[in-house]
Amino acid sequence: MSAATKSFFTENAPAPIGPYSQAVAANGLLFISGQIAIDPDTGKMISDDIEKETHRVMLNLKAVLKAAGCTFDHAVKTSIFLKNMNDFATVNRIYDSYLKTDGHYPARETVEVSRLPKDANVEISMVAVQPAK
């Protein structure tokens, strides 16, 4: 990595399951790797209930944001990957509950995919703007 980039790691989110960082900051932007519903305390995957799974994903994102000095208020772009688009309304409701915005939401796409790591039902990645120091 160049001097202009910095990677972040927190034990409050699951450790990467491959050769990547939880997040990388570059030029004032924070790029958070896709999070799935691995409980960082147990290392176990939550996949039996889309609501529990989505809450865990959002908590993992929140932990990575915090490690980089950010909150959901700093999010500018989100990508949501769903195994089943029938889960869209549930995931959307839970996602919205964490953002608690005044109507200013990050840009976003949501796509259905055939398979996700660890057979997750939902994966979410995020880009945030780091606060000025």
C-alpha positions as CSV (number, residue, x, y, z in Angstrom):
1,M,0.0,0.0,0.0
2,S,1.1,3.5,-0.7
3,A,1.7,6.1,2.0
4,A,-1.7,7.7,0.9
5,T,-3.7,4.6,2.0
6,K,-4.3,3.0,5.3
7,S,-6.0,-0.3,6.1
8,F,-8.3,-0.8,9.2
9,F,-8.9,-3.8,11.3
10,T,-11.2,-4.2,14.4
11,E,-11.8,-7.3,16.4
12,N,-15.5,-6.1,16.7
13,A,-16.1,-7.3,13.1
14,P,-15.2,-10.6,11.6
15,A,-11.7,-11.1,10.5
16,P,-11.3,-11.3,6.7
17,I,-11.8,-14.8,5.3
18,G,-9.4,-14.1,2.4
19,P,-6.6,-11.8,1.3
20,Y,-8.3,-8.5,1.9
21,S,-8.7,-5.7,4.5
22,Q,-11.8,-5.0,6.4
23,A,-11.5,-1.4,5.1
24,V,-9.0,0.8,3.3
25,A,-8.9,4.6,3.4
26,A,-7.6,6.5,0.4
27,N,-7.9,10.2,-0.4
28,G,-10.5,10.8,2.2
29,L,-12.7,7.9,1.3
30,L,-13.2,4.7,3.3
31,F,-13.9,1.5,1.3
32,I,-15.4,-1.2,3.5
33,S,-15.2,-4.8,2.2
34,G,-18.4,-6.7,1.9
35,Q,-19.7,-7.9,5.3
36,I,-21.6,-11.1,5.9
37,A,-23.3,-12.3,9.1
38,I,-20.3,-13.7,10.9
39,D,-20.5,-13.1,14.6
40,P,-17.0,-11.7,15.6
41,D,-17.3,-13.1,19.1
42,T,-18.0,-16.7,18.1
43,G,-16.7,-16.8,14.5
44,K,-20.0,-18.5,13.6
45,M,-22.1,-17.6,10.6
46,I,-25.7,-16.5,11.2
47,S,-27.8,-17.8,8.3
48,D,-31.0,-19.2,9.7
49,D,-33.0,-15.9,9.8
50,I,-32.7,-13.0,7.3
51,E,-33.6,-10.5,10.0
52,K,-30.9,-11.7,12.4
53,E,-28.5,-12.0,9.5
54,T,-29.1,-8.5,8.3
55,H,-28.7,-7.0,11.8
56,R,-25.3,-8.8,12.2
57,V,-24.1,-7.5,8.8
58,M,-25.1,-3.9,9.8
59,L,-23.4,-4.3,13.2
60,N,-20.2,-5.5,11.5
61,L,-20.3,-2.5,9.1
62,K,-20.9,-0.2,12.1
63,A,-17.8,-1.7,13.9
64,V,-15.6,-1.2,10.9
65,L,-16.9,2.4,10.4
66,K,-16.1,3.1,14.1
67,A,-12.6,1.7,13.8
68,A,-12.0,4.3,11.0
69,G,-13.5,7.2,13.0
70,C,-16.8,7.1,11.0
71,T,-20.5,6.5,11.5
72,F,-23.3,5.6,9.1
73,D,-23.7,9.3,8.7
74,H,-20.5,9.3,6.7
75,A,-21.7,6.6,4.2
76,V,-22.0,7.8,0.6
77,K,-22.4,4.5,-1.3
78,T,-23.7,1.0,-0.4
79,S,-23.9,-2.2,-2.4
80,I,-26.3,-4.9,-1.2
81,F,-26.1,-8.4,-2.5
82,L,-29.0,-10.8,-1.9
83,K,-29.3,-14.5,-2.5
84,N,-33.1,-14.0,-2.8
85,M,-34.7,-10.8,-3.9
86,N,-37.8,-11.8,-1.9
87,D,-35.8,-10.7,1.1
88,F,-35.5,-7.2,-0.2
89,A,-38.2,-5.6,1.9
90,T,-36.9,-7.1,5.1
91,V,-33.3,-6.2,4.4
92,N,-34.3,-2.7,3.4
93,R,-36.3,-2.1,6.6
94,I,-33.4,-3.2,8.8
95,Y,-30.8,-1.3,6.7
96,D,-33.0,1.8,7.1
97,S,-33.2,1.4,10.9
98,Y,-29.4,1.7,11.2
99,L,-29.1,4.8,9.0
100,K,-31.6,6.9,10.9
101,T,-31.1,9.8,8.4
102,D,-33.2,12.9,7.7
103,G,-33.9,11.5,4.2
104,H,-30.3,11.8,3.0
105,Y,-29.4,8.3,2.1
106,P,-26.2,6.9,0.5
107,A,-26.4,6.0,-3.2
108,R,-27.0,2.3,-3.5
109,E,-27.7,-0.7,-5.6
110,T,-29.2,-4.0,-4.6
111,V,-28.7,-7.1,-6.8
112,E,-29.6,-10.7,-6.5
113,V,-26.7,-13.1,-6.8
114,S,-26.6,-16.9,-7.1
115,R,-24.2,-17.4,-4.2
116,L,-22.3,-15.5,-1.6
117,P,-19.3,-16.4,0.6
118,K,-20.1,-19.0,3.4
119,D,-23.6,-19.3,1.7
120,A,-24.7,-16.0,3.2
121,N,-28.1,-14.7,2.3
122,V,-27.0,-11.0,2.3
123,E,-23.7,-9.2,1.9
124,I,-23.2,-5.4,2.2
125,S,-20.2,-3.3,1.3
126,M,-20.0,0.5,1.8
127,V,-18.0,3.6,0.9
128,A,-17.8,6.4,3.4
129,V,-16.3,9.9,3.5
130,Q,-13.8,10.2,6.4
131,P,-14.4,13.2,8.6
132,A,-11.9,16.0,8.4
133,K,-9.2,16.0,11.1
